[in-house]
Structures are given as C-alpha cells and as structure tokens.
Amino acid sequence: MLLSGGVGGARLARGLAVAAPELTVVVNVGDDEVIYGLDISPDLDTVLYTLAGWEGPEGWGIADDGFEVLASLARLGVDTRFLVGDRDFATHLYRTLRRRAGAPLSEVTAELVERLGITIRVLPATDDAVPTRVLTTDGKWLSFQEYFVLRQYRDPVRLISFVGVDSAGPAPGVVEAIEQAETVIIGPSNPPLSIWPILAIPGIRDAVASAKRVIAVSPLIGGMALKGPAADVLRSLGFPPGNQGVVAAYADLLTDLVVDDADAGEKIPGLAMHTTDIRIGTPERSAELARWLVRLL
C-alpha cells in the first residue's frame, strides 16, 4: 500500500497500479479547501487524474482542459488565481453536490474511481476536515492553498498545523489496508506538507509504525526537490539537509529509503538504503520504478 501526496505520490501510484494491481493508495486531504464555493481535493484529484491518464503536463489538473468558466468568473470580478479548468470544475461540482447530499468524502472518491475506470483502491486519509495551516517566519498563519498556490510557497515555514486533527478519524478501510499490508510505501512526496497530514490522523501513524517494512522514496535528488518546496520546508523547519532531513521528518518510521543514483553511497545508520533512478516524470519511468520497487519487496 502507498501513502501519497502531491504530484510525486500520484506518479508513483500510476506505476504501482500496473506493477501491483492489488494496491491501495491512501491520499492526503490536508490541502482540501472550499474554493469558488466548491469542495476541492487537489491531492485526491491529482491521483485520480493521473491514474486515469488525464493529468495535465505539470502533473495536476486535466490535460487540454479549457478555462471558459474561469474567464467568465474573472469578468464578474472574482479572484481567479486558483486555476481550475472546465472539466476539472465538473469533478468539484460533483463532489460538492454529493457531499451536500450527505455522502462522505470516501464514498464520493469511490464513485469517482469507478467512473474514471480506475482499477485500484483510492482512499482519502480521513472523511473529516483537517485543513493544513502554515505559520510563516514572519508570524502569519496561511491556509495551505494561500501559501502554496497564491503565494507560490515563497514564504519560509516555521510551523505546520492540521486544524481539528485530534478529533478526526481514519476513513473507512484506511487502517485495515495498512495493517494488512506487508509493506507500506511512502511516495516521493513532501514529508511535512503531504505525508504529515496523513500520519497526524489518530490511528494512522501507529498502524504504519507496526508494519513489517516501511519504504520511503526520497523526494530529493542531490539535496534538491525536482518539484515543489520539500527541501526548503525541511530546512526552514530545522531538519538536516538532504536525505538525512527526509529520514528525520519520518521520525523512526522507516526501515528502508530509496534514493537517486545521484546520492549513491550515502549511508544513514539503521536504514536499508537502495539506489536507483527515482525520476518518474513519464508513465514509462513510473512503471520502471514501480517494477523495481516490487522486486525490492
């Protein structure tokens, strides 16, 4: 089973869906937010669109989507800096209609999985709202989307909080999927922003900690993130540089770490280290890394 957040986690899920068709993917929902009056789940949708072969060239949104709705909203004076394509709007509208009718997020996600022809199980980490909030070094609390999308993650991060997480619970099937898995894989996602919101939900971290094997694929190559602010966030939160910081962010959960060929020879005491090409920008590379990981198991 796979813990996923962001584009990196979605791309690894794409490869594992072929190499390990019994896969369950548990996805971060800390970046969920109401935007344009709609329930938007960016990480869930990134996984769904990627598994369906719909994802845009940057890994998010839908390829070749139009923006007529957004253009019309802009003409009406709406702040449209959060980009949502026309077909993407349909997903958010469907989710919102179903949730307003009383369906939990996990049920709506299962419906979308079926309608998009996805053959593996995709679960939100929780059905509860656990919005990520970011405290910047200048003392401002920002919503995740304000920090990440509107401000383009340029603010150094002092602290991360998950509002309401103490009273949240795992979505149906999440803990069971982790407990039944021989191995838990953590995708090449931003540890504090994409994986911590999953682990913070009561019951999930303990389930991961009890797994026989927990393998993380590093999101860093040569100490730098290929995409997003993982290295900057780890540094501003006080973690060591490079893969040492990735391991420290997971605080004794890991048994194995997969790093890129560029970091060959790096040793971290207490961990099994594995080296390969971890770039997965294309479906072919995702599949190659997934097959390699399955052989590793």
N, C-alpha and C positions, 0 to 999 in steps of 0.2 A: 504494500500500500504506500501511497505517496502523499506527503504534505506539500501543498502547492500555494504559491502566491506570486503574483506578477507574471511577466512575460516568460521568464526563465522557467518557472514551475509549469506553466502551460505547455511550453515547448517540450519539456521532458515528459509530461503526461502524453503528448502526441506520440512520442516514440514508444513509450511503455505500453500504450494501448495496443500496439501491434505485437510487441515482444512478450507481453504478459497480459493476455486478454482478460484474465480474472482480476485485473487491477481495480482497486478503489482509490479515488482521489478525494482527499479532504481539503477544502479550499478556504482560504482566509476571507472573512467578511468584515474585517475591521475598517475597510475603506468604503463600505456601503454608505450611501447618503441619499437624501431626497434632493433631487435637482430637477428644475423645470416641473416641479410638482410630482415627479415620478420616482419610484423606488429603483435606484441604480445600484447594481452589484458589479463593480468593474472587474474584480479578480474572477468571480464566477463566470462572467460573460467572456473574459479572455480565455479561460479554459474551454468553455463550451464552443466558442467560435473556432478556436484552434483545433479542437478535436473534430469538428465538423468540416474543417478545411476552408473556413470562411474568413479567417483572420486577415486584417489589413497588413500592409508591408512593414509597419512598425511593431507588429505583434498584437495590437489592440484594435478594437473596432472591427468593421466588416469591410473587406476589400471592395473597391469600386463603389462604395456607398455614395449616395447623393446627400446634399445638405440644404434642400429646399425648405424644410421645416425650420431649420436653424436660421436661414436667411430671412424667413418671414418673421420669426420671433425678433430678430435684430431690428427689422424695420419697425416693429412695435415698441422698441426701446428696451428690450430685455438684454441683460448681460449674457452674451453667448460665448464667453471664453472657454467654457467646458464643452468640448466638441462632441456632439452626438449626431451620427448620420441618420438618414431617414429609416433605413431598415433596422438600425440599432434602436431607434425610438420605438419601433413596434415591439421589440423584446421588452423594453422597460415598461411600456404601456400594458402589455400582457401581464407582466409580473405584478404591476400595481393593481390592476383590476382583480387578479386572483387573490392577492393579499388583502385587499379591501373587502373581499367576499369571505375572508376568514381562513384562507389556506396558508399554512406556514411556509416559510422560505424553502424548506427541504422538499415539501410536496410540489411546489411550483418548479423547483430545479429539476426534480424527477420528470415532470411533464415536459420541460424544455429538452431534457436529454432524449426523451422518446421522440419528440417532434423533429429534432435535429438529426435523428438517425445515429446517435452515439451509442456504442455497444458496451461501454464500461460504466461503472457506477461513479457518479459525481455527487458528493455530499458537501453542503455548507458546513463549516465547523460548528455552527450553532444556528438555531432559529431565532435567537434573541438579538436585540440591538446591542452591539458592543463597539461603538464608534471610536476609532483611534483619534487621539488628540496629541499634538506635538507642541512641546514647550521649547521655544527658540532661546538662544543665548541672550537675546535682548529682552527676555521676560514675557513674550507674547505667547498665549495659547492659541493654536491654529487648528481648525478641522483638518483632517487628512487631505481632502481634496483642495483646500485653500493652500496648504503647504506644498503639495505635490504637483498639482495641475496649474493653479492660478499663479503661484509664486515660483513654480519650476524648481522646487526643492533647493533653492539657493540659500536658505537660512540654516545656519548651524543648529543642531538639535541638542538640547540639554537633557530632556526627559521625554518619555513616551508614556501615555496613559490610555487605558481602554475603559471607557466610561460604562459602568454598570456590569462589568465582567464578573464581579463577585457573586452576583445573583443570577448569572447566566448558567445555562446547562448545555452539554453537547447535543447536537441534533441527533435524531434517531439513527442508530446504526454506526455512529462515528466511533464510539469507544469499542464496540464489538468488532468493528473492522480492524482497529489497531490491535486489540487483544488476540485476534485470530491470525494475524499476520506473522509469518516467520521473521520478516524483515520490514522495518519502516525506513523508507527513503525520504529524505528531506531534499526538495528540489533546490536548484541554484537560484534561490530567492533571497531577497534582502532579509537577513535574520531578524533585526528589530522591527521592521515595518511590515513584513509579510508573514513571518513564521511565529514571532512572539504573540501576535493576536490569537493565533490558534492555540498555542501552548498555555496561554493565560486562562482559558476557559476551564473551570473546575472539572477535574477528572481526566482531561486530555493529557496533560504533562505526565501524570502518574502512569497512565496507560502506555505512553511512549517509553517512559523510563523502565517499564517492566518488559519491554520487547527484548528478544534474544539479541537482536542486532539492529542498530540504528546507523544508517549510512547517510551522510550529507554530501551532496555535490556542491563544491565551493562556488559561490557567485563571483569570485575574484580570480583574475589572471595577472600574475606579476604584481599583486597588491592593488590592482585597479579593477573596478567593475566594468564589464563590457557595456552595460546598460544600467542607468539609474544611479542613485546615490549611496549604494551599500557601503563602499569604502569610507565615504565622507561621514555617514551616520555612525558607523562603528567607531571611527576616530573621535568624533565630537562627543560620543557617549563615554569615552575613556578606555575603549578596548585597545589591545595591542594592534599593530599594523598587520595587514596581510591575513594569511590563513590562521595565524595564531589568534587573531581577533574573532574570526568566524567560529573557531572552536570554543573560545571563551564565552561567546554570546550564547552558546547552547549549553553551557554550564553542566558538564559531566553527563550529558545525554548520549553522546556519540560513542560508537565503537569503531567506526571507520570514517575516513574522509577521502573523497575523490578530488584530486587537484589536477590542474592542467599540466601538460608537458613542460610549459614554461617554468613551473615550480618544482620540477623533478629534483629529487634529492632532499627536499625539505622533510624534516622529521619533527614530529610532535609527540612527546612521551605519552605512552598509554593508549595511543591510537594506531590502528592499522591504516597505513597510508597507501593510496593507489593513484597511479598517474596515467592519464590519457588525454586526448584532445576533448575538452569539455565545451567547445563551441557548438551550438545547436541552432544556428540561425535558419537552417533549411529542414524540411521534413526528412531528407536523406540523412543529414547529420544527427537529427533527433533519433532516428531509427538505429543508426550505428552506435550511438552512445547507449541507448536502451538495451540493445543486444549485448553490448559489452558488460553492462551492469548485471544483466540476467546471468551471464556466465560467471560473474564475480560471486553471485549468490550461491 
